[in-house]
Amino acid sequence: LLPSLFVTITLSSLTAAVWLPRDLVGEYSISASAALLSISNFYFWTHSNYFDVDAVLRPLLHTWSLGVEEQFYLIWPLFLYLAFKCSNGKDIPVWVAIATLFSFLIGEYFLFGVSANPSAVFYLMPFRIFEFAIGAFAYFFGRRVKLNRIAEEAVSIAGATLVIFLLFSVDQETRFPSYAALLTCIGTACLLAPGSARLVPSVLKLKPIVYIGKISYTLYLVHWPVVVFYRLLYPFHSKPFSAVAILVITFALTLPIYYFVEKRFRISSAGKKVNTSSSRVLGVSLSTIFGLCILLLPMRFGLLTSTPVKNAVHQDDHQPVDISEHPDESKRAKIRVEPQRCFFEREQAPSNTVRGDILCNRQAKTKVLTLGNSHEAHLHRI
């Protein structure tokens, strides 16, 4: 998992250094470090809602799921070992079922109970155990329960139907994970468990679908940074055009990373393990580049120091007003604006404050007015 992640974060960091709004770079650096340590789910739990508008400004938001996965793999072998010892190897499926039920029910409590914390349920591993455990349960089911051919076909078709239905029915208003995730995992398990079903597996075995499955991990890593940076650079493109452009760019970046990084590290074309020494060299190189990106990004934009807002402009005479004359406002705002940008101060504003209601760039070919939001300065690059 890590080599492709290193490359993705490195490319994202270099892109962020050029295009990400300045006041978000420091936050990006922290999220990149958290992603490297497989704890980004904890970071985004305390800093973001997955469906918030701000999500489109977080290039590494999707790495929360990798954190959950890594944390799960740390505890799951221990759980299976204890289950084996306690049941003499006979009742492991029962223990898996108990873990599934407990994880789901405690998640429901924190979603809908008096101590509701939906963000914690979304991002933290204990509330996601049931999703992994259903996969383990499907494995035991496939080995121990034998169905006839018609029953297996029916289970497989029901699973495919359920997954497709949920694909189009889940939206921003859906409480997640809850029943939406539970039914998705059950549907997926129904696809995987039947051993002799032919109809649905024949579709899933089509070469284009199999190929997408092979590159899906790298595709997942690359897609969200592409979405974020594309929307920052081209916010006014039509949705159909943007969708096609994002798809093309995502595949264009995915393929070289898959073939030269993921596949290179995992296994060679001859089926032999990759040379250990070359892997170490490349791994150290990637880690070094990544580390430099993380360390240099805050320094690149002066985020280690706070600078008062200057170059405010009065709307009548267009004469610069130094906000340092208003120390309270300067201390509170800490907004960084480039010299060629300006703020207008309303005539009716109190004399001891500077209102940043309108951000302008007179030299820009396209002018955009943003009203009623005191945090619009980070959009000045558009």
BALOBA-1460 file (C-alpha; in Angstrom, 3 decimals):
// residues 382
<rec num="1" residu="l" x="0.000" y="0.000" z="0.000"/>
<rec num="2" residu="l" x="2.696" y="2.484" z="0.967"/>
<rec num="3" residu="p" x="4.806" y="3.006" z="-2.214"/>
<rec num="4" residu="s" x="1.869" y="4.227" z="-4.292"/>
<rec num="5" residu="l" x="0.674" y="6.315" z="-1.358"/>
<rec num="6" residu="f" x="4.130" y="7.944" z="-1.067"/>
<rec num="7" residu="v" x="4.124" y="8.856" z="-4.744"/>
<rec num="8" residu="t" x="0.589" y="10.221" z="-4.617"/>
<rec num="9" residu="i" x="1.330" y="12.381" z="-1.583"/>
<rec num="10" residu="t" x="4.585" y="13.604" z="-3.131"/>
<rec num="11" residu="l" x="2.856" y="14.659" z="-6.352"/>
<rec num="12" residu="s" x="0.010" y="16.210" z="-4.380"/>
<rec num="13" residu="s" x="2.474" y="18.118" z="-2.200"/>
<rec num="14" residu="l" x="4.315" y="19.562" z="-5.180"/>
<rec num="15" residu="t" x="1.008" y="20.555" z="-6.763"/>
<rec num="16" residu="a" x="-0.217" y="22.059" z="-3.497"/>
<rec num="17" residu="a" x="2.921" y="24.188" z="-3.313"/>
<rec num="18" residu="v" x="1.881" y="25.862" z="-6.549"/>
<rec num="19" residu="w" x="-1.911" y="25.894" z="-6.598"/>
<rec num="20" residu="l" x="-3.377" y="25.339" z="-3.142"/>
<rec num="21" residu="p" x="-4.645" y="28.538" z="-1.428"/>
<rec num="22" residu="r" x="-2.050" y="29.798" z="1.010"/>
<rec num="23" residu="d" x="-4.080" y="29.541" z="4.179"/>
<rec num="24" residu="l" x="-4.747" y="25.847" z="3.469"/>
<rec num="25" residu="v" x="-1.146" y="24.787" z="2.885"/>
<rec num="26" residu="g" x="-0.279" y="24.427" z="6.563"/>
<rec num="27" residu="e" x="-3.350" y="22.274" z="7.116"/>
<rec num="28" residu="y" x="-2.428" y="20.224" z="4.050"/>
<rec num="29" residu="s" x="1.045" y="19.567" z="5.454"/>
<rec num="30" residu="i" x="-0.421" y="18.189" z="8.672"/>
<rec num="31" residu="s" x="-2.890" y="15.982" z="6.789"/>
<rec num="32" residu="a" x="-0.066" y="14.627" z="4.598"/>
<rec num="33" residu="s" x="1.972" y="13.714" z="7.673"/>
<rec num="34" residu="a" x="-1.094" y="12.036" z="9.188"/>
<rec num="35" residu="a" x="-1.657" y="10.075" z="5.965"/>
<rec num="36" residu="l" x="1.947" y="8.862" z="6.036"/>
<rec num="37" residu="l" x="1.447" y="7.597" z="9.596"/>
<rec num="38" residu="s" x="-1.931" y="5.986" z="8.753"/>
<rec num="39" residu="i" x="-3.766" y="8.203" z="11.214"/>
<rec num="40" residu="s" x="-5.406" y="10.658" z="8.816"/>
<rec num="41" residu="n" x="-8.822" y="9.379" z="9.887"/>
<rec num="42" residu="f" x="-8.132" y="10.834" z="13.350"/>
<rec num="43" residu="y" x="-7.020" y="14.128" z="11.838"/>
<rec num="44" residu="f" x="-10.067" y="14.511" z="9.587"/>
<rec num="45" residu="w" x="-12.363" y="13.369" z="12.387"/>
<rec num="46" residu="t" x="-11.393" y="16.505" z="14.298"/>
<rec num="47" residu="h" x="-11.143" y="18.829" z="11.285"/>
<rec num="48" residu="s" x="-13.664" y="17.870" z="8.640"/>
<rec num="49" residu="n" x="-17.022" y="16.440" z="7.704"/>
<rec num="50" residu="y" x="-16.712" y="14.210" z="4.640"/>
<rec num="51" residu="f" x="-19.673" y="15.872" z="2.908"/>
<rec num="52" residu="d" x="-18.881" y="19.467" z="3.906"/>
<rec num="53" residu="v" x="-18.190" y="22.071" z="1.221"/>
<rec num="54" residu="d" x="-14.643" y="22.340" z="2.608"/>
<rec num="55" residu="a" x="-14.053" y="18.724" z="1.542"/>
<rec num="56" residu="v" x="-13.304" y="19.964" z="-1.981"/>
<rec num="57" residu="l" x="-10.310" y="21.856" z="-0.581"/>
<rec num="58" residu="r" x="-8.688" y="18.833" z="1.114"/>
<rec num="59" residu="p" x="-6.626" y="16.853" z="-1.433"/>
<rec num="60" residu="l" x="-5.882" y="13.984" z="0.967"/>
<rec num="61" residu="l" x="-9.289" y="13.640" z="2.588"/>
<rec num="62" residu="h" x="-9.781" y="10.208" z="1.036"/>
<rec num="63" residu="t" x="-6.761" y="8.767" z="2.880"/>
<rec num="64" residu="w" x="-8.911" y="8.452" z="6.010"/>
<rec num="65" residu="s" x="-10.045" y="5.038" z="4.732"/>
<rec num="66" residu="l" x="-6.440" y="3.823" z="4.450"/>
<rec num="67" residu="g" x="-5.922" y="4.780" z="8.094"/>
<rec num="68" residu="v" x="-8.982" y="2.766" z="9.106"/>
<rec num="69" residu="e" x="-7.768" y="-0.201" z="7.068"/>
<rec num="70" residu="e" x="-4.245" y="-0.203" z="8.512"/>
<rec num="71" residu="q" x="-5.581" y="0.111" z="12.061"/>
<rec num="72" residu="f" x="-8.005" y="-2.754" z="11.484"/>
<rec num="73" residu="y" x="-5.240" y="-5.045" z="10.241"/>
<rec num="74" residu="l" x="-3.315" y="-4.357" z="13.434"/>
<rec num="75" residu="i" x="-6.055" y="-5.669" z="15.712"/>
<rec num="76" residu="w" x="-7.851" y="-8.263" z="13.553"/>
<rec num="77" residu="p" x="-5.146" y="-10.986" z="13.687"/>
<rec num="78" residu="l" x="-5.067" y="-10.648" z="17.473"/>
<rec num="79" residu="f" x="-8.858" y="-10.932" z="17.604"/>
<rec num="80" residu="l" x="-8.847" y="-14.082" z="15.440"/>
<rec num="81" residu="y" x="-6.078" y="-15.586" z="17.567"/>
<rec num="82" residu="l" x="-8.055" y="-15.014" z="20.776"/>
<rec num="83" residu="a" x="-11.221" y="-16.353" z="19.127"/>
<rec num="84" residu="f" x="-9.331" y="-19.479" z="18.064"/>
<rec num="85" residu="k" x="-7.954" y="-20.023" z="21.562"/>
<rec num="86" residu="c" x="-11.289" y="-19.460" z="23.282"/>
<rec num="87" residu="s" x="-13.241" y="-21.758" z="20.959"/>
<rec num="88" residu="n" x="-10.576" y="-24.356" z="20.169"/>
<rec num="89" residu="g" x="-10.846" y="-23.325" z="16.554"/>
<rec num="90" residu="k" x="-14.485" y="-24.394" z="16.212"/>
<rec num="91" residu="d" x="-16.594" y="-21.283" z="16.740"/>
<rec num="92" residu="i" x="-14.601" y="-18.541" z="15.017"/>
<rec num="93" residu="p" x="-17.584" y="-17.599" z="12.788"/>
<rec num="94" residu="v" x="-19.637" y="-17.025" z="15.942"/>
<rec num="95" residu="w" x="-17.004" y="-14.643" z="17.295"/>
<rec num="96" residu="v" x="-16.883" y="-12.856" z="13.941"/>
<rec num="97" residu="a" x="-20.672" y="-12.499" z="14.017"/>
<rec num="98" residu="i" x="-20.494" y="-11.061" z="17.541"/>
<rec num="99" residu="a" x="-17.831" y="-8.545" z="16.457"/>
<rec num="100" residu="t" x="-19.990" y="-7.577" z="13.457"/>
<rec num="101" residu="l" x="-23.099" y="-7.055" z="15.548"/>
<rec num="102" residu="f" x="-21.314" y="-5.168" z="18.323"/>
<rec num="103" residu="s" x="-19.523" y="-2.796" z="15.925"/>
<rec num="104" residu="f" x="-22.733" y="-2.020" z="14.043"/>
<rec num="105" residu="l" x="-24.876" y="-1.479" z="17.146"/>
<rec num="106" residu="i" x="-22.386" y="0.790" z="18.898"/>
<rec num="107" residu="g" x="-22.146" y="2.793" z="15.682"/>
<rec num="108" residu="e" x="-25.933" y="3.150" z="15.586"/>
<rec num="109" residu="y" x="-25.896" y="4.365" z="19.185"/>
<rec num="110" residu="f" x="-23.368" y="7.095" z="18.424"/>
<rec num="111" residu="l" x="-25.245" y="8.041" z="15.253"/>
<rec num="112" residu="f" x="-28.731" y="8.325" z="16.698"/>
<rec num="113" residu="g" x="-28.389" y="8.092" z="20.503"/>
<rec num="114" residu="v" x="-28.216" y="10.802" z="23.131"/>
<rec num="115" residu="s" x="-24.427" y="10.953" z="22.748"/>
<rec num="116" residu="a" x="-24.558" y="11.261" z="18.959"/>
<rec num="117" residu="n" x="-21.206" y="11.840" z="17.244"/>
<rec num="118" residu="p" x="-21.686" y="11.119" z="13.522"/>
<rec num="119" residu="s" x="-18.203" y="12.291" z="12.581"/>
<rec num="120" residu="a" x="-16.571" y="9.806" z="14.963"/>
<rec num="121" residu="v" x="-18.722" y="6.973" z="13.598"/>
<rec num="122" residu="f" x="-17.704" y="7.882" z="10.058"/>
<rec num="123" residu="y" x="-13.954" y="8.179" z="10.587"/>
<rec num="124" residu="l" x="-12.977" y="5.859" z="13.452"/>
<rec num="125" residu="m" x="-12.067" y="2.219" z="13.009"/>
<rec num="126" residu="p" x="-14.128" y="0.563" z="15.813"/>
<rec num="127" residu="f" x="-17.340" y="1.707" z="14.111"/>
<rec num="128" residu="r" x="-16.171" y="0.218" z="10.794"/>
<rec num="129" residu="i" x="-15.189" y="-3.239" z="12.017"/>
<rec num="130" residu="f" x="-18.513" y="-4.705" z="10.926"/>
<rec num="131" residu="e" x="-17.731" y="-3.868" z="7.282"/>
<rec num="132" residu="f" x="-14.524" y="-5.917" z="7.342"/>
<rec num="133" residu="a" x="-16.063" y="-8.641" z="9.513"/>
<rec num="134" residu="i" x="-18.869" y="-9.226" z="7.003"/>
<rec num="135" residu="g" x="-16.179" y="-10.100" z="4.462"/>
<rec num="136" residu="a" x="-14.685" y="-12.618" z="6.900"/>
<rec num="137" residu="f" x="-18.143" y="-14.023" z="7.549"/>
<rec num="138" residu="a" x="-18.674" y="-14.445" z="3.790"/>
<rec num="139" residu="y" x="-15.457" y="-16.482" z="3.671"/>
<rec num="140" residu="f" x="-16.650" y="-18.856" z="6.392"/>
<rec num="141" residu="f" x="-20.093" y="-19.041" z="4.810"/>
<rec num="142" residu="g" x="-18.659" y="-20.006" z="1.433"/>
<rec num="143" residu="r" x="-16.572" y="-22.774" z="2.987"/>
<rec num="144" residu="r" x="-19.169" y="-24.268" z="5.319"/>
<rec num="145" residu="v" x="-22.548" y="-23.742" z="3.658"/>
<rec num="146" residu="k" x="-23.292" y="-25.414" z="0.344"/>
<rec num="147" residu="l" x="-26.181" y="-24.154" z="-1.779"/>
<rec num="148" residu="n" x="-27.565" y="-25.612" z="-4.959"/>
<rec num="149" residu="r" x="-26.905" y="-23.907" z="-8.267"/>
<rec num="150" residu="i" x="-30.218" y="-22.032" z="-8.440"/>
<rec num="151" residu="a" x="-29.848" y="-20.713" z="-4.885"/>
<rec num="152" residu="e" x="-26.307" y="-19.493" z="-5.578"/>
<rec num="153" residu="e" x="-27.434" y="-17.691" z="-8.719"/>
<rec num="154" residu="a" x="-30.265" y="-16.060" z="-6.779"/>
<rec num="155" residu="v" x="-27.933" y="-14.916" z="-3.977"/>
<rec num="156" residu="s" x="-25.461" y="-13.516" z="-6.502"/>
<rec num="157" residu="i" x="-28.136" y="-11.605" z="-8.444"/>
<rec num="158" residu="a" x="-29.663" y="-10.281" z="-5.210"/>
<rec num="159" residu="g" x="-26.251" y="-9.019" z="-4.109"/>
<rec num="160" residu="a" x="-25.620" y="-7.248" z="-7.426"/>
<rec num="161" residu="t" x="-29.084" y="-5.671" z="-7.367"/>
<rec num="162" residu="l" x="-28.587" y="-4.426" z="-3.820"/>
<rec num="163" residu="v" x="-25.204" y="-2.855" z="-4.580"/>
<rec num="164" residu="i" x="-26.505" y="-1.111" z="-7.726"/>
<rec num="165" residu="f" x="-29.557" y="0.191" z="-5.866"/>
<rec num="166" residu="l" x="-27.426" y="1.638" z="-3.068"/>
<rec num="167" residu="l" x="-24.998" y="3.143" z="-5.580"/>
<rec num="168" residu="f" x="-27.755" y="5.467" z="-6.797"/>
<rec num="169" residu="s" x="-29.718" y="5.939" z="-3.569"/>
<rec num="170" residu="v" x="-27.001" y="7.065" z="-1.139"/>
<rec num="171" residu="d" x="-26.489" y="10.832" z="-1.060"/>
<rec num="172" residu="q" x="-25.277" y="13.597" z="1.254"/>
<rec num="173" residu="e" x="-28.372" y="13.274" z="3.433"/>
<rec num="174" residu="t" x="-27.832" y="9.561" z="4.074"/>
<rec num="175" residu="r" x="-26.596" y="8.721" z="7.572"/>
<rec num="176" residu="f" x="-23.380" y="6.795" z="7.087"/>
<rec num="177" residu="p" x="-22.144" y="4.151" z="7.718"/>
<rec num="178" residu="s" x="-25.340" y="2.793" z="9.379"/>
<rec num="179" residu="y" x="-27.664" y="0.680" z="7.240"/>
<rec num="180" residu="a" x="-26.294" y="2.024" z="3.960"/>
<rec num="181" residu="a" x="-22.843" y="0.561" z="4.668"/>
<rec num="182" residu="l" x="-24.324" y="-2.595" z="6.203"/>
<rec num="183" residu="l" x="-26.454" y="-3.351" z="3.142"/>
<rec num="184" residu="t" x="-23.597" y="-2.497" z="0.778"/>
<rec num="185" residu="c" x="-21.316" y="-4.972" z="2.530"/>
<rec num="186" residu="i" x="-24.030" y="-7.640" z="2.612"/>
<rec num="187" residu="g" x="-24.632" y="-7.131" z="-1.101"/>
<rec num="188" residu="t" x="-20.911" y="-7.414" z="-1.821"/>
<rec num="189" residu="a" x="-20.688" y="-10.560" z="0.332"/>
<rec num="190" residu="c" x="-23.543" y="-12.073" z="-1.666"/>
<rec num="191" residu="l" x="-21.518" y="-11.431" z="-4.812"/>
<rec num="192" residu="l" x="-18.414" y="-13.120" z="-3.402"/>
<rec num="193" residu="a" x="-19.744" y="-16.044" z="-1.380"/>
<rec num="194" residu="p" x="-21.501" y="-18.232" z="-4.008"/>
<rec num="195" residu="g" x="-18.870" y="-20.456" z="-5.544"/>
<rec num="196" residu="s" x="-20.626" y="-21.826" z="-8.623"/>
<rec num="197" residu="a" x="-22.821" y="-18.891" z="-9.711"/>
<rec num="198" residu="r" x="-22.196" y="-17.941" z="-13.312"/>
<rec num="199" residu="l" x="-24.424" y="-15.082" z="-14.462"/>
<rec num="200" residu="v" x="-23.117" y="-12.167" z="-12.371"/>
<rec num="201" residu="p" x="-19.517" y="-13.497" z="-12.190"/>
<rec num="202" residu="s" x="-19.454" y="-13.729" z="-15.990"/>
<rec num="203" residu="v" x="-20.041" y="-9.973" z="-16.115"/>
<rec num="204" residu="l" x="-17.472" y="-9.260" z="-13.421"/>
<rec num="205" residu="k" x="-14.911" y="-11.359" z="-15.314"/>
<rec num="206" residu="l" x="-15.046" y="-9.145" z="-18.399"/>
<rec num="207" residu="k" x="-11.533" y="-7.903" z="-19.149"/>
<rec num="208" residu="p" x="-12.271" y="-4.149" z="-18.807"/>
<rec num="209" residu="i" x="-13.881" y="-4.711" z="-15.391"/>
<rec num="210" residu="v" x="-11.045" y="-6.966" z="-14.237"/>
<rec num="211" residu="y" x="-8.524" y="-4.371" z="-15.377"/>
<rec num="212" residu="i" x="-10.287" y="-1.610" z="-13.452"/>
<rec num="213" residu="g" x="-10.166" y="-3.883" z="-10.422"/>
<rec num="214" residu="k" x="-6.419" y="-4.362" z="-10.801"/>
<rec num="215" residu="i" x="-5.661" y="-0.650" z="-10.895"/>
<rec num="216" residu="s" x="-8.439" y="0.314" z="-8.473"/>
<rec num="217" residu="y" x="-6.171" y="0.999" z="-5.493"/>
<rec num="218" residu="t" x="-3.970" y="3.472" z="-7.378"/>
<rec num="219" residu="l" x="-7.055" y="4.851" z="-9.098"/>
<rec num="220" residu="y" x="-8.548" y="5.531" z="-5.673"/>
<rec num="221" residu="l" x="-5.384" y="7.243" z="-4.435"/>
<rec num="222" residu="v" x="-5.148" y="9.552" z="-7.432"/>
<rec num="223" residu="h" x="-8.767" y="10.492" z="-8.054"/>
<rec num="224" residu="w" x="-9.462" y="12.867" z="-5.166"/>
<rec num="225" residu="p" x="-6.351" y="15.077" z="-5.461"/>
<rec num="226" residu="v" x="-7.182" y="15.431" z="-9.162"/>
<rec num="227" residu="v" x="-10.760" y="16.451" z="-8.318"/>
<rec num="228" residu="v" x="-9.617" y="19.017" z="-5.747"/>
<rec num="229" residu="f" x="-6.902" y="20.657" z="-7.823"/>
<rec num="230" residu="y" x="-8.982" y="20.667" z="-11.002"/>
<rec num="231" residu="r" x="-11.867" y="22.421" z="-9.242"/>
<rec num="232" residu="l" x="-9.464" y="24.977" z="-7.798"/>
<rec num="233" residu="l" x="-7.951" y="25.737" z="-11.179"/>
<rec num="234" residu="y" x="-11.105" y="25.564" z="-13.288"/>
<rec num="235" residu="p" x="-14.072" y="26.352" z="-11.048"/>
<rec num="236" residu="f" x="-16.277" y="27.587" z="-13.885"/>
<rec num="237" residu="h" x="-16.052" y="24.652" z="-16.298"/>
<rec num="238" residu="s" x="-19.326" y="22.879" z="-16.997"/>
<rec num="239" residu="k" x="-19.966" y="19.709" z="-15.010"/>
<rec num="240" residu="p" x="-19.926" y="17.336" z="-18.017"/>
<rec num="241" residu="f" x="-16.669" y="18.788" z="-19.322"/>
<rec num="242" residu="s" x="-15.106" y="18.732" z="-15.848"/>
<rec num="243" residu="a" x="-16.162" y="15.123" z="-15.305"/>
<rec num="244" residu="v" x="-14.556" y="13.992" z="-18.567"/>
<rec num="245" residu="a" x="-11.392" y="16.021" z="-17.939"/>
<rec num="246" residu="i" x="-11.030" y="14.696" z="-14.380"/>
<rec num="247" residu="l" x="-11.546" y="11.129" z="-15.605"/>
<rec num="248" residu="v" x="-8.889" y="11.487" z="-18.302"/>
<rec num="249" residu="i" x="-6.350" y="13.118" z="-15.974"/>
<rec num="250" residu="t" x="-6.998" y="10.516" z="-13.273"/>
<rec num="251" residu="f" x="-6.302" y="7.608" z="-15.621"/>
<rec num="252" residu="a" x="-3.295" y="9.397" z="-17.115"/>
<rec num="253" residu="l" x="-1.726" y="9.629" z="-13.646"/>
<rec num="254" residu="t" x="-2.934" y="6.239" z="-12.418"/>
<rec num="255" residu="l" x="-1.376" y="4.094" z="-15.138"/>
<rec num="256" residu="p" x="2.302" y="5.067" z="-14.678"/>
<rec num="257" residu="i" x="1.983" y="4.865" z="-10.890"/>
<rec num="258" residu="y" x="0.379" y="1.425" z="-11.166"/>
<rec num="259" residu="y" x="2.925" y="-0.038" z="-13.580"/>
<rec num="260" residu="f" x="6.101" y="1.607" z="-12.297"/>
<rec num="261" residu="v" x="5.368" y="1.784" z="-8.579"/>
<rec num="262" residu="e" x="2.553" y="-0.443" z="-7.301"/>
<rec num="263" residu="k" x="3.214" y="-3.375" z="-9.616"/>
<rec num="264" residu="r" x="6.980" y="-2.900" z="-9.421"/>
<rec num="265" residu="f" x="6.949" y="-3.191" z="-5.658"/>
<rec num="266" residu="r" x="4.374" y="-5.941" z="-5.381"/>
<rec num="267" residu="i" x="5.440" y="-8.490" z="-7.962"/>
<rec num="268" residu="s" x="7.362" y="-8.650" z="-11.233"/>
<rec num="269" residu="s" x="5.949" y="-9.857" z="-14.522"/>
<rec num="270" residu="a" x="7.709" y="-13.191" z="-14.018"/>
<rec num="271" residu="g" x="5.976" y="-13.731" z="-10.692"/>
<rec num="272" residu="k" x="9.088" y="-13.206" z="-8.578"/>
<rec num="273" residu="k" x="9.442" y="-10.841" z="-5.678"/>
<rec num="274" residu="v" x="10.982" y="-7.469" z="-6.386"/>
<rec num="275" residu="n" x="14.673" y="-7.078" z="-5.692"/>
<rec num="276" residu="t" x="14.970" y="-6.055" z="-2.047"/>
<rec num="277" residu="s" x="17.872" y="-3.634" z="-2.437"/>
<rec num="278" residu="s" x="16.268" y="-1.680" z="-5.277"/>
<rec num="279" residu="s" x="13.029" y="-1.533" z="-3.328"/>
<rec num="280" residu="r" x="14.829" y="-0.091" z="-0.331"/>
<rec num="281" residu="v" x="16.620" y="2.508" z="-2.433"/>
<rec num="282" residu="l" x="13.422" y="3.634" z="-4.118"/>
<rec num="283" residu="g" x="11.561" y="3.562" z="-0.825"/>
<rec num="284" residu="v" x="14.148" y="5.757" z="0.891"/>
<rec num="285" residu="s" x="14.145" y="8.135" z="-2.075"/>
<rec num="286" residu="l" x="10.382" y="8.477" z="-2.054"/>
<rec num="287" residu="s" x="10.341" y="8.962" z="1.697"/>
<rec num="288" residu="t" x="13.004" y="11.658" z="1.443"/>
<rec num="289" residu="i" x="11.167" y="13.554" z="-1.291"/>
<rec num="290" residu="f" x="7.937" y="13.259" z="0.636"/>
<rec num="291" residu="g" x="9.553" y="14.482" z="3.837"/>
<rec num="292" residu="l" x="11.040" y="17.500" z="2.075"/>
<rec num="293" residu="c" x="7.658" y="18.394" z="0.641"/>
<rec num="294" residu="i" x="6.048" y="18.252" z="4.059"/>
<rec num="295" residu="l" x="8.759" y="20.371" z="5.673"/>
<rec num="296" residu="l" x="9.107" y="22.948" z="2.925"/>
<rec num="297" residu="l" x="5.465" y="23.682" z="2.253"/>
<rec num="298" residu="p" x="4.823" y="25.790" z="5.381"/>
<rec num="299" residu="m" x="8.150" y="27.590" z="4.948"/>
<rec num="300" residu="r" x="7.447" y="28.225" z="1.266"/>
<rec num="301" residu="f" x="4.429" y="30.352" z="2.111"/>
<rec num="302" residu="g" x="5.596" y="31.894" z="5.352"/>
<rec num="303" residu="l" x="3.033" y="29.976" z="7.368"/>
<rec num="304" residu="l" x="5.395" y="29.715" z="10.305"/>
<rec num="305" residu="t" x="4.897" y="33.426" z="10.951"/>
<rec num="306" residu="s" x="1.771" y="35.520" z="11.106"/>
<rec num="307" residu="t" x="1.486" y="38.603" z="8.929"/>
<rec num="308" residu="p" x="-1.123" y="41.316" z="9.470"/>
<rec num="309" residu="v" x="-3.501" y="42.075" z="6.654"/>
<rec num="310" residu="k" x="-2.329" y="45.044" z="4.649"/>
<rec num="311" residu="n" x="-3.232" y="46.737" z="1.385"/>
<rec num="312" residu="a" x="-6.835" y="47.312" z="2.386"/>
<rec num="313" residu="v" x="-8.421" y="49.895" z="0.117"/>
<rec num="314" residu="h" x="-11.100" y="52.470" z="0.870"/>
<rec num="315" residu="q" x="-13.859" y="52.324" z="-1.729"/>
<rec num="316" residu="d" x="-13.961" y="56.114" z="-2.183"/>
<rec num="317" residu="d" x="-10.384" y="57.265" z="-2.677"/>
<rec num="318" residu="h" x="-8.688" y="53.852" z="-3.251"/>
<rec num="319" residu="q" x="-5.916" y="54.866" z="-0.884"/>
<rec num="320" residu="p" x="-4.172" y="52.019" z="0.976"/>
<rec num="321" residu="v" x="-5.203" y="51.567" z="4.593"/>
<rec num="322" residu="d" x="-2.713" y="49.729" z="6.819"/>
<rec num="323" residu="i" x="-4.638" y="47.340" z="9.027"/>
<rec num="324" residu="s" x="-1.772" y="47.366" z="11.534"/>
<rec num="325" residu="e" x="-3.392" y="50.566" z="12.784"/>
<rec num="326" residu="h" x="-6.144" y="48.312" z="14.091"/>
<rec num="327" residu="p" x="-4.234" y="45.715" z="16.147"/>
<rec num="328" residu="d" x="-7.292" y="43.905" z="17.467"/>
<rec num="329" residu="e" x="-8.638" y="43.252" z="13.988"/>
<rec num="330" residu="s" x="-5.192" y="42.323" z="12.706"/>
<rec num="331" residu="k" x="-4.673" y="39.799" z="15.481"/>
<rec num="332" residu="r" x="-8.065" y="38.238" z="14.941"/>
<rec num="333" residu="a" x="-7.992" y="37.978" z="11.171"/>
<rec num="334" residu="k" x="-4.453" y="36.847" z="10.291"/>
<rec num="335" residu="i" x="-5.449" y="36.734" z="6.610"/>
<rec num="336" residu="r" x="-2.683" y="36.762" z="4.037"/>
<rec num="337" residu="v" x="-3.331" y="38.737" z="0.898"/>
<rec num="338" residu="e" x="-0.886" y="39.385" z="-1.928"/>
<rec num="339" residu="p" x="0.032" y="43.050" z="-2.595"/>
<rec num="340" residu="q" x="-1.813" y="43.204" z="-5.895"/>
<rec num="341" residu="r" x="-5.061" y="42.129" z="-4.199"/>
<rec num="342" residu="c" x="-7.229" y="44.511" z="-2.239"/>
<rec num="343" residu="f" x="-10.072" y="44.803" z="0.214"/>
<rec num="344" residu="f" x="-12.785" y="47.458" z="0.090"/>
<rec num="345" residu="e" x="-13.844" y="49.100" z="3.303"/>
<rec num="346" residu="r" x="-17.491" y="50.050" z="3.611"/>
<rec num="347" residu="e" x="-18.256" y="53.682" z="4.351"/>
<rec num="348" residu="q" x="-20.581" y="52.718" z="7.171"/>
<rec num="349" residu="a" x="-17.994" y="50.504" z="8.885"/>
<rec num="350" residu="p" x="-16.878" y="51.677" z="12.353"/>
<rec num="351" residu="s" x="-13.703" y="53.741" z="12.262"/>
<rec num="352" residu="n" x="-11.795" y="51.242" z="14.385"/>
<rec num="353" residu="t" x="-12.385" y="48.235" z="12.097"/>
<rec num="354" residu="v" x="-11.560" y="47.229" z="8.566"/>
<rec num="355" residu="r" x="-14.265" y="45.246" z="6.770"/>
<rec num="356" residu="g" x="-13.129" y="42.736" z="4.161"/>
<rec num="357" residu="d" x="-16.448" y="42.432" z="2.368"/>
<rec num="358" residu="i" x="-15.189" y="42.524" z="-1.197"/>
<rec num="359" residu="l" x="-11.957" y="41.051" z="-2.509"/>
<rec num="360" residu="c" x="-10.773" y="42.464" z="-5.818"/>
<rec num="361" residu="n" x="-8.007" y="42.131" z="-8.359"/>
<rec num="362" residu="r" x="-8.294" y="44.990" z="-10.859"/>
<rec num="363" residu="q" x="-5.822" y="43.410" z="-13.283"/>
<rec num="364" residu="a" x="-7.735" y="40.123" z="-13.612"/>
<rec num="365" residu="k" x="-9.431" y="39.375" z="-16.933"/>
<rec num="366" residu="t" x="-12.355" y="37.776" z="-15.126"/>
<rec num="367" residu="k" x="-13.645" y="39.503" z="-12.007"/>
<rec num="368" residu="v" x="-15.585" y="37.671" z="-9.308"/>
<rec num="369" residu="l" x="-17.427" y="39.335" z="-6.452"/>
<rec num="370" residu="t" x="-17.774" y="37.392" z="-3.196"/>
<rec num="371" residu="l" x="-20.103" y="38.845" z="-0.577"/>
<rec num="372" residu="g" x="-21.034" y="38.025" z="2.980"/>
<rec num="373" residu="n" x="-18.201" y="35.657" z="3.854"/>
<rec num="374" residu="s" x="-15.273" y="36.804" z="5.958"/>
<rec num="375" residu="h" x="-13.143" y="33.862" z="4.858"/>
<rec num="376" residu="e" x="-13.159" y="34.384" z="1.073"/>
<rec num="377" residu="a" x="-9.540" y="35.600" z="0.986"/>
<rec num="378" residu="h" x="-8.297" y="32.050" z="0.395"/>
<rec num="379" residu="l" x="-10.071" y="32.094" z="-2.992"/>
<rec num="380" residu="h" x="-8.047" y="35.047" z="-4.248"/>
<rec num="381" residu="r" x="-6.185" y="32.904" z="-6.782"/>
<rec num="382" residu="i" x="-9.283" y="32.453" z="-8.939"/>
